[in-house]
């Protein structure tokens, strides 16, 4: 680079290498700027799916993302919208290869996400419902 000394270029390259080594699936997912996918949601998805391949596969085979506990409809729709684009999928997979995020963990199945927001909270069902209160309790 014009005007840059060897020491400055070496420092820049070292910084880039350091950033690449600290990149995680969750941080990269968050960094994509997908609407409704904040840092906490991205980390939860990363913990559940482990790799972009697993996440994309779940989205493209329909049932995966939308039905994860703690993830709302808007998050599922935003993920489906983003990853339905072949250009977006290709870009993400190229980024993963560049950052060395493509390694699939051995024998790790996705875990069920359970939100801790309502731990030790009392839930009261009121009014009338077409479904049984017992079914509601089972979901809580």
N, C-alpha and C positions, 0 to 999 in steps of 0.2 A: 504494500500500500504506500502510495506516495506521501511523504512527510512523516511516516512512522518509522521509528528505529527498531532494530532487532529485538531489543529488550521489551518494548511496548507490544510488539506483535506476539512475542512469546508469552507475555502476561495475558493478552487477550485469548490466545489459544488455550492456555491453561485454565482460564475462567470458563470458557465454553466447555471444555472437557469436564470440569468440576460440576457444572450445571447438568450436563448430560448424565453424569453418574448419580446425581441426586433425584432425577426425574422418577416419579412413580406414576402408576396407572391412574390413581385418583387425581393427582395434580394435573396430569395431562388432560384428563377428561374435563376437569374444572376449567382448565385453560382454553378449551375449545370454544367457550362462550355460548354454550347451548342454553337457550332460555329456560328458566326454572331449575337449572342444574347448578346449584351453588356448591361451595367447597364441601359442606357436610354431606350433601346428597351424593356428590361425586365420590367421596371417600366411602360412603355406605355401598354404593354400586360397585366400587372397586373391591371392597371386602367380599361382597356377595359373588361377583363374577370372576374375579382374579385376573382376567385378561380381556383385551378388547375383542378378541375372537369369540370368547364366550358371550360377551355382552351383545355383539352384533348378531350372533347366531340366535340368541334369545329374542331379539327384536324382530329379526326376519322370519322366525318361525312362530311369531305372534304372541304367545301367552306370557313370555318371560317378564318383561319389565312392568307392564301395566298392573300386574297382580302382586307385586312385592309389597309386603306390609310397610307402611310408613311412606310410601311413594304415592303421591296423588296422581290424578288423571292428567293434570297439566304436564307433569314431569314425563310421564309415559308418552304422551302425545308429542312433546318436544323431542324426545329421543327417537321416536319412530320417524318423525319428520326429518330430523338431521341424518340419521343413518339409512333412510330409504334412498338417499342420493348416492349413486355409485361413485360420483366424484368425491363426496365426503368420506365414504368408506375407504377408497383408495388413498386419499390424503392421510387419513388416520393410520392406516396400516403402513404406509411409507414412513410416517413419523415414528411409529413404534419400532420399525426396523432400524431407523437412524439412532434412536435413543436406547436401543437394545431392550425394548419392552415386549418383544415378541415371544419370550420364553414362556411356555405353558407349564405351570406347576404340575408335578407328578401327582396323580391320584387325589386331587383335591376337588371335591364336589362343592358347588355353590351352597352356602349356608342360608337358612331362612333368616331374614332380617326381622328383628323384633325391636320396635321403638321402645325406649325406656322413658318416654315422656310421661306415661301414665302409671309407672310403677308406684305402688303404695298409694294409689288414688282410689277414691270411692266413685263408682259409676252407678247412677240411678236411671232406670228406664221408666219413662212416664208416657201417658197417652195410650193410644191404640195403635196396634201394628198388625199388618197382615201376617207377619211371621211370629212365631212363638218367642216369648221372653227367654226361653231356654236356648234358642238358637242365638239370640243376641249375646247371652252370657258366654256361650261357647266362643264367639268371635272376640270377645273382650279378653 
